Amino acid sequence: MPGKAKQYVDQSMTSVQSTVSTLQQALSSAEKPDNKNKIQQAINALNNAQQQLSGYQD
């Protein structure tokens, strides 16, 4: 079934974008520097994953 993997990748990209958005809200309301750092690291990792997936071609 051609294109099926691409569909899953596209769905994942949408989920990652949504998660990054939610984590950015968490970042703005976090108080402890350590927690802010952990959230920022997660955001960076997700953005990196998104960059990797953006080159996906079927």
C-alpha positions as CSV (number, residue, x, y, z in Angstrom):
1,M,0.0,0.0,0.0
2,P,2.1,2.9,-1.2
3,G,1.8,6.2,0.7
4,K,0.7,4.5,3.9
5,A,4.0,5.1,5.7
6,K,3.9,8.8,4.5
7,Q,0.4,9.1,6.0
8,Y,1.7,7.9,9.4
9,V,4.7,10.2,9.2
10,D,2.4,13.1,8.4
11,Q,0.1,12.2,11.4
12,S,3.2,12.0,13.6
13,M,4.3,15.5,12.4
14,T,0.9,16.9,13.4
15,S,1.2,15.3,16.8
16,V,4.7,16.6,17.3
17,Q,3.6,20.1,16.4
18,S,0.7,19.9,18.9
19,T,3.0,18.5,21.6
20,V,5.6,21.3,21.1
21,S,2.9,23.9,21.3
22,T,1.6,22.4,24.6
23,L,5.1,22.1,26.0
24,Q,5.7,25.8,25.2
25,Q,2.7,26.7,27.3
26,A,4.2,24.5,30.1
27,L,7.5,26.3,29.7
28,S,5.9,29.7,30.1
29,S,4.2,28.6,33.3
30,A,7.0,26.6,34.9
31,E,8.7,28.2,37.8
32,K,11.8,26.2,38.7
33,P,14.8,26.7,36.4
34,D,15.4,22.9,36.4
35,N,11.9,22.2,35.2
36,K,12.2,24.9,32.5
37,N,15.4,23.3,31.4
38,K,13.8,19.8,31.2
39,I,10.8,21.2,29.2
40,Q,13.2,23.1,26.8
41,Q,15.2,20.0,26.2
42,A,12.0,18.0,25.3
43,I,11.0,20.8,22.9
44,N,14.4,20.8,21.3
45,A,14.3,17.0,20.9
46,L,10.9,17.1,19.3
47,N,11.9,19.9,17.0
48,N,14.9,17.8,16.0
49,A,12.7,14.8,15.3
50,Q,10.4,17.0,13.2
51,Q,13.4,18.2,11.2
52,Q,14.4,14.6,10.6
53,L,11.0,13.6,9.5
54,S,10.5,16.6,7.3
55,G,12.8,15.0,4.7
56,Y,10.7,11.9,4.5
57,Q,9.7,10.9,1.0
58,D,7.6,8.0,-0.2
